[in-house]
Amino acid sequence: MKIGLISDTHSFLDPKVFNHFQSCDEIWHAGDVGDIAVIEQLKAFKPVRGVFGNIDDQSVRQKYPEKLVFEVEGVKVYMIHIGGTPPRYAKGVKADLKKEKPRLFICGHSHILKVMPDKELDNMLYMNPGAAGRQGFHRMRTLLRFDLEAGSIKNLEVIELGKRGQ
């Protein structure tokens, strides 16, 4: 299964996202959607899983949870908007990760693209796709695309959408 991972759109959805996620089976949004119209456009294109972020209003919070734990292709996934970064996770997240034991942990919030294993948590893979929107201090708007197959995470790609102001 091919996944398109996006976060921190802050009400801006670059039309290039549709080209980059054309081959994806699902799109996952790691919060700070902004305008619910962003999610509606993504849902009209592909199936969407997502969580709400700290800037999201009730229109997003009513449809998406704060955290999501699910399994796809034998990979257990834990997604939350404010997650921190290994080894400094947000309050309560590390205990939850130890309890849930996901293979893949996804968060947003920092606007900093980062992918790394957490050796302390059985080499759980940490993914933050950075920010796809124009709000924030990041310089480059980014996405991630990857495959899940038979318990493995493969073919990870970083996609640059352009500088924040573009």
C-alpha positions as CSV (number, residue, x, y, z in Angstrom):
1,M,0.0,0.0,0.0
2,K,1.4,3.4,-1.0
3,I,0.9,6.2,1.6
4,G,1.1,10.0,1.1
5,L,1.9,11.7,4.4
6,I,1.1,15.4,4.9
7,S,1.0,17.7,7.9
8,D,0.6,21.4,8.9
9,T,-1.3,22.6,5.9
10,H,-2.7,25.5,7.9
11,S,-5.6,26.0,5.4
12,F,-3.3,25.9,2.3
13,L,-3.3,22.9,0.0
14,D,-0.8,23.1,-2.8
15,P,-2.3,21.7,-6.1
16,K,1.0,19.8,-6.6
17,V,0.0,17.5,-3.7
18,F,-2.5,15.8,-6.1
19,N,0.3,15.0,-8.6
20,H,2.6,13.7,-5.9
21,F,-0.1,11.6,-4.3
22,Q,-1.6,10.3,-7.5
23,S,-0.1,6.8,-7.1
24,C,-1.0,6.6,-3.3
25,D,-3.7,4.4,-1.9
26,E,-4.3,6.6,1.1
27,I,-3.4,10.0,2.4
28,W,-2.6,10.5,6.0
29,H,-2.8,14.0,7.6
30,A,-0.9,14.5,10.8
31,G,-2.8,17.6,12.0
32,D,-3.0,21.4,11.8
33,V,-5.3,21.0,8.8
34,G,-6.7,24.6,9.2
35,D,-9.8,24.9,7.0
36,I,-11.9,21.7,6.8
37,A,-12.0,22.3,3.0
38,V,-8.4,21.0,2.8
39,I,-9.5,17.6,4.2
40,E,-12.6,17.6,2.0
41,Q,-10.4,18.1,-1.1
42,L,-8.1,15.3,-0.1
43,K,-11.0,13.0,0.7
44,A,-12.5,13.6,-2.7
45,F,-9.2,12.5,-4.2
46,K,-8.2,9.5,-2.0
47,P,-9.2,7.9,1.3
48,V,-7.9,10.0,4.2
49,R,-6.9,9.1,7.8
50,G,-6.0,12.0,10.1
51,V,-5.7,13.6,13.4
52,F,-6.5,17.1,14.6
53,G,-3.8,19.6,15.5
54,N,-3.6,22.4,18.0
55,I,-4.9,25.1,15.5
56,D,-7.8,23.0,14.3
57,D,-11.3,24.1,15.1
58,Q,-14.4,22.0,15.9
59,S,-15.1,21.3,12.2
60,V,-11.9,19.2,12.1
61,R,-12.0,18.0,15.7
62,Q,-15.5,16.5,15.2
63,K,-14.3,14.4,12.3
64,Y,-10.8,13.4,13.4
65,P,-9.4,12.2,16.7
66,E,-6.4,13.6,18.7
67,K,-4.6,10.3,18.2
68,L,-5.1,7.4,15.9
69,V,-3.7,3.8,16.4
70,F,-4.3,1.4,13.5
71,E,-2.7,-1.4,11.5
72,V,-2.0,-1.4,7.7
73,E,-0.2,-4.2,5.8
74,G,1.1,-5.7,9.1
75,V,2.5,-2.3,10.3
76,K,1.0,-0.9,13.5
77,V,0.8,2.9,13.3
78,Y,0.4,5.6,16.0
79,M,-0.4,9.1,14.8
80,I,-0.8,12.3,16.8
81,H,-0.1,15.9,16.0
82,I,2.1,17.0,18.9
83,G,4.5,14.1,19.5
84,G,7.9,15.6,20.1
85,T,11.0,14.0,18.7
86,P,13.0,11.0,20.0
87,P,14.1,10.8,22.7
88,R,12.2,13.9,23.9
89,Y,8.5,13.1,23.3
90,A,5.6,15.3,24.3
91,K,4.1,14.7,27.7
92,G,2.4,11.3,27.9
93,V,3.4,10.2,24.4
94,K,6.4,8.0,25.4
95,A,4.3,6.0,27.9
96,D,1.6,5.6,25.3
97,L,4.2,4.4,22.7
98,K,5.6,1.8,25.2
99,K,2.0,0.6,25.8
100,E,0.9,0.5,22.1
101,K,4.3,-0.7,20.6
102,P,3.8,0.7,17.1
103,R,6.3,0.0,14.3
104,L,5.6,3.5,12.9
105,F,5.1,6.8,14.9
106,I,3.8,9.8,13.0
107,C,3.5,13.3,14.2
108,G,3.6,16.9,12.9
109,H,3.6,20.2,14.7
110,S,7.3,21.1,14.6
111,H,7.3,21.9,10.8
112,I,10.6,20.1,10.7
113,L,10.9,17.1,8.4
114,K,12.5,14.2,10.2
115,V,12.6,10.5,9.9
116,M,14.6,8.4,12.3
117,P,14.5,5.1,14.2
118,D,14.1,5.2,18.0
119,K,16.5,2.5,19.3
120,E,15.1,2.8,22.8
121,L,11.7,1.8,21.5
122,D,12.6,-1.3,19.4
123,N,13.7,0.7,16.4
124,M,10.2,2.2,16.0
125,L,10.4,4.5,13.0
126,Y,9.6,8.1,13.7
127,M,8.2,10.2,10.8
128,N,7.4,13.9,10.7
129,P,6.7,15.1,7.2
130,G,7.4,18.7,8.0
131,A,4.9,21.4,6.9
132,A,3.1,21.5,3.6
133,G,1.5,24.9,4.3
134,R,2.7,28.5,4.2
135,Q,2.4,29.3,7.9
136,G,5.4,28.9,10.2
137,F,9.1,29.3,10.2
138,H,10.1,26.3,7.9
139,R,11.8,27.2,4.6
140,M,10.7,24.3,2.4
141,R,7.2,22.9,2.2
142,T,7.5,19.1,2.3
143,L,5.6,15.8,2.1
144,L,6.6,12.1,2.5
145,R,5.5,9.2,0.4
146,F,6.3,5.5,1.3
147,D,5.1,1.9,0.9
148,L,3.8,-0.5,3.5
149,E,4.2,-4.1,2.6
150,A,4.1,-7.3,4.6
151,G,5.1,-5.6,7.9
152,S,7.8,-3.4,6.2
153,I,8.1,0.3,5.5
154,K,9.8,0.7,2.2
155,N,10.6,3.2,-0.6
156,L,10.5,6.3,1.5
157,E,10.6,9.5,-0.6
158,V,10.9,13.1,0.5
159,I,9.0,15.5,-1.7
160,E,9.7,19.2,-1.7
161,L,6.8,21.4,-2.8
162,G,8.7,24.7,-2.9
163,K,9.8,27.4,-0.5
164,R,7.3,28.5,2.1
165,G,6.3,31.7,0.3
166,Q,5.8,30.1,-3.1
